[in-house]
Structure formats: C-alpha cells, structure tokens
Amino acid sequence: PAIFTCNATDIDGNLSTISLYGNWSGTWTVEDTNSTIGYSTNATLTDSILDGKYIWSCLATDVYSANNFMSVNRTITIDSTPPLISSFDYNSTGPYCGINNYLQVNCTTTDALSGVSSVFIIAYLPSGSFIDYNSTKTSSQVYTASILLNETGYWSFGCKSIDFAGNTQRWQTIQLH
C-alpha cells in the first residue's frame, strides 16, 4: 500500500478529522479518514493503488465543520514494473577479439512510469571476470558503450536497465568469439 502523511493544525484545538482525497481514476474521492482531536496532528493514511501517476490531497476538518485542503495538490508515482529492454545488439564489421579493437554495444530500453535512471553494459571476459560499463544515451531510447576487446576467446555481454523507482531489468544474450 501507498502511505500518505498529512499534517494539520487547528489554533482552537478542535481538529476532528483528516481525510485523504485521491484522483485515482479521474474523479476525486475520499480514500481514507483519520479521526483525531486536538490542536495538531501528523496523520498517516494508507491506500492500495496500482502502478500509475496520481494526484492527491488532504482535507482537515474541525468539530464545527470548518475545513481546509492542503495548499497544493501532490503527485505520487507508483512504479513496481521494471524497465523494458526491447533490443540488445552490437555494431561489428569483422573479427575483434584479442586484437585491441573496440566494440560498440547498444541497449534499447524504456520505462513508461518513472523513466530510465541508468543503463549498464556488462562485458563478461574470456578470463571469467566481468566489467560494468556506464552507457551513454545516444537517442531517446538507445544507450551505448564502447568496449575494448583485448582478450582472445568467448565474450558475452549483458544490459542492465534501472528505473528511477529502483526496478531493474537484465538481458544477457550476446556472445562473440
């Protein structure tokens, strides 16, 4: 569930409720209400919502039905879905391994909700070790790394895409000899 925090103060000490309003489906509705009595409160309200971008606000009401919404509406993004890697390839025109040439490896990835935060190209060397390369964004969805092929043998490559919510997607299929 998503957790929302609402703060309210009533100078007369007559605060009675704080309600979470959400626009989850195009209409503002009360999603949760916390009853409280006193001068101020820091209410924690929860609601289970699906992945998406939503607008929310809180309404504080006192015992005399005087009420007030937050000064501005807030936005929340719920993102539990990893980025999509739609293609993973390399640019090659001939034999490369062991002759100190560079190979350009490309990863095409997107994330519809929170956006792509970082993309790493992983090179698995013939010696058994691996190196993570930070990639460079070359177009709206393509991330590239130039990898020095300085060992003879089988190389393989992976792509790791991470969105701003911390979700990760991996793809490892490219092999080169």
C-alpha positions as CSV (number, residue, x, y, z in Angstrom):
1,P,0.0,0.0,0.0
2,A,1.0,3.6,-0.5
3,I,1.5,5.7,2.6
4,F,0.5,9.3,2.7
5,T,1.3,11.8,5.5
6,C,-1.0,14.7,6.2
7,N,-0.2,17.5,8.7
8,A,-2.8,19.8,10.2
9,T,-3.1,22.4,12.9
10,D,-6.2,23.9,14.5
11,I,-5.5,27.0,16.6
12,D,-8.6,26.4,18.8
13,G,-7.8,22.7,19.4
14,N,-10.9,21.5,17.7
15,L,-9.4,19.4,14.9
16,S,-11.6,16.3,14.3
17,T,-10.6,14.5,11.1
18,I,-8.1,14.4,8.3
19,S,-9.2,12.8,5.0
20,L,-7.0,11.6,2.1
21,Y,-8.5,12.6,-1.2
22,G,-7.3,10.8,-4.3
23,N,-7.8,11.1,-8.0
24,W,-7.0,7.5,-8.9
25,S,-9.5,7.2,-11.8
26,G,-10.3,10.7,-12.9
27,T,-12.6,11.6,-10.0
28,W,-11.7,13.0,-6.6
29,T,-12.9,10.7,-3.8
30,V,-12.2,10.2,-0.1
31,E,-9.8,7.2,0.1
32,D,-9.2,7.2,3.9
33,T,-10.1,9.2,7.0
34,N,-8.3,9.5,10.3
35,S,-10.3,10.8,13.3
36,T,-8.3,12.9,15.6
37,I,-9.0,15.5,18.3
38,G,-6.7,18.3,19.3
39,Y,-4.6,21.2,18.2
40,S,-2.4,19.4,15.6
41,T,-1.8,16.0,14.1
42,N,0.6,14.2,11.8
43,A,-1.8,11.6,10.3
44,T,-0.6,8.6,8.3
45,L,-3.1,7.4,5.8
46,T,-2.8,4.4,3.5
47,D,-4.4,3.2,0.3
48,S,-3.7,0.3,-2.1
49,I,-3.3,1.7,-5.6
50,L,-2.0,0.2,-8.8
51,D,1.0,1.4,-10.8
52,G,0.5,4.8,-12.3
53,K,0.8,8.6,-11.6
54,Y,-1.8,10.0,-9.3
55,I,-2.9,13.4,-7.7
56,W,-3.7,13.5,-4.0
57,S,-4.5,16.0,-1.2
58,C,-5.6,16.1,2.4
59,L,-8.6,17.8,4.0
60,A,-8.6,18.8,7.6
61,T,-11.9,19.4,9.4
62,D,-12.7,20.7,12.8
63,V,-15.6,19.8,15.1
64,Y,-17.5,22.9,13.7
65,S,-17.2,21.6,10.1
66,A,-14.7,24.3,9.2
67,N,-12.3,22.6,6.8
68,N,-9.3,23.3,4.6
69,F,-7.4,21.4,1.9
70,M,-3.6,21.3,1.6
71,S,-2.3,24.5,-0.2
72,V,-1.3,22.4,-3.3
73,N,-2.2,19.0,-4.7
74,R,0.6,16.4,-4.6
75,T,1.6,13.9,-7.2
76,I,2.7,10.3,-6.5
77,T,4.1,7.7,-8.9
78,I,3.7,4.1,-8.1
79,D,6.1,2.0,-10.1
80,S,6.7,-1.7,-9.4
81,T,7.4,-2.6,-13.1
82,P,10.9,-2.9,-14.4
83,P,12.1,-1.1,-17.5
84,L,11.5,-2.8,-20.9
85,I,14.6,-3.8,-22.9
86,S,13.4,-4.1,-26.4
87,S,16.7,-4.8,-28.2
88,F,20.3,-5.5,-27.4
89,D,22.9,-5.7,-30.1
90,Y,26.4,-4.6,-31.2
91,N,28.0,-3.0,-34.2
92,S,30.6,-5.2,-35.8
93,T,32.2,-5.5,-39.2
94,G,34.8,-8.2,-38.6
95,P,36.8,-10.2,-36.1
96,Y,37.6,-8.2,-33.0
97,C,38.6,-10.5,-30.1
98,G,42.1,-10.2,-28.8
99,I,43.2,-7.6,-31.2
100,N,42.6,-4.5,-29.1
101,N,39.7,-3.2,-31.0
102,Y,36.5,-1.6,-29.7
103,L,33.0,-3.0,-30.0
104,Q,30.0,-0.7,-29.7
105,V,27.3,-2.5,-27.7
106,N,23.7,-1.0,-27.8
107,C,20.8,-1.4,-25.4
108,T,17.4,0.0,-26.3
109,T,15.3,0.4,-23.1
110,T,12.3,2.5,-21.9
111,D,10.3,2.9,-18.7
112,A,6.8,4.3,-19.0
113,L,6.2,5.4,-15.4
114,S,9.3,6.7,-13.6
115,G,11.7,6.8,-16.5
116,V,15.1,5.2,-17.1
117,S,17.7,6.2,-14.5
118,S,20.8,4.4,-15.6
119,V,21.9,1.7,-18.0
120,F,25.0,-0.5,-17.7
121,I,26.6,-2.7,-20.3
122,I,28.3,-5.7,-18.7
123,A,31.2,-7.4,-20.5
124,Y,31.9,-11.0,-19.5
125,L,35.5,-11.5,-20.5
126,P,37.1,-14.8,-21.6
127,S,39.2,-14.9,-18.4
128,G,36.0,-15.2,-16.4
129,S,35.9,-11.7,-14.9
130,F,33.4,-9.0,-15.9
131,I,33.3,-5.2,-16.2
132,D,30.3,-2.9,-15.8
133,Y,30.4,0.0,-18.3
134,N,28.3,3.1,-17.8
135,S,26.5,3.7,-21.0
136,T,25.9,6.9,-23.0
137,K,22.4,7.8,-24.2
138,T,22.7,8.2,-27.9
139,S,19.0,8.7,-28.8
140,S,15.7,8.8,-26.9
141,Q,15.9,5.0,-26.0
142,V,19.3,3.8,-27.1
143,Y,22.2,3.5,-24.7
144,T,25.7,2.7,-25.9
145,A,29.1,1.6,-24.5
146,S,32.4,1.1,-26.4
147,I,34.2,-2.0,-25.0
148,L,37.8,-2.8,-25.6
149,L,38.2,-6.4,-26.7
150,N,41.7,-7.2,-25.6
151,E,41.4,-10.9,-24.8
152,T,41.1,-13.9,-27.1
153,G,38.2,-16.2,-26.5
154,Y,34.4,-16.1,-25.9
155,W,33.0,-12.8,-24.8
156,S,29.4,-12.3,-23.7
157,F,27.5,-9.1,-22.9
158,G,24.6,-8.1,-20.8
159,C,22.4,-5.0,-20.4
160,K,21.1,-3.8,-17.0
161,S,18.4,-1.1,-17.1
162,I,17.4,0.6,-13.8
163,D,14.4,3.0,-13.5
164,F,14.0,5.9,-11.1
165,A,11.9,3.7,-8.7
166,G,14.9,1.2,-8.5
167,N,13.3,-1.5,-10.6
168,T,15.9,-3.5,-12.6
169,Q,15.7,-5.4,-15.8
170,R,18.6,-7.6,-17.2
171,W,19.2,-9.0,-20.6
172,Q,22.2,-11.2,-21.5
173,T,22.2,-12.9,-24.9
174,I,25.1,-11.5,-27.0
175,Q,28.1,-13.8,-27.4
176,L,31.2,-13.0,-29.5
177,H,34.3,-15.1,-30.4
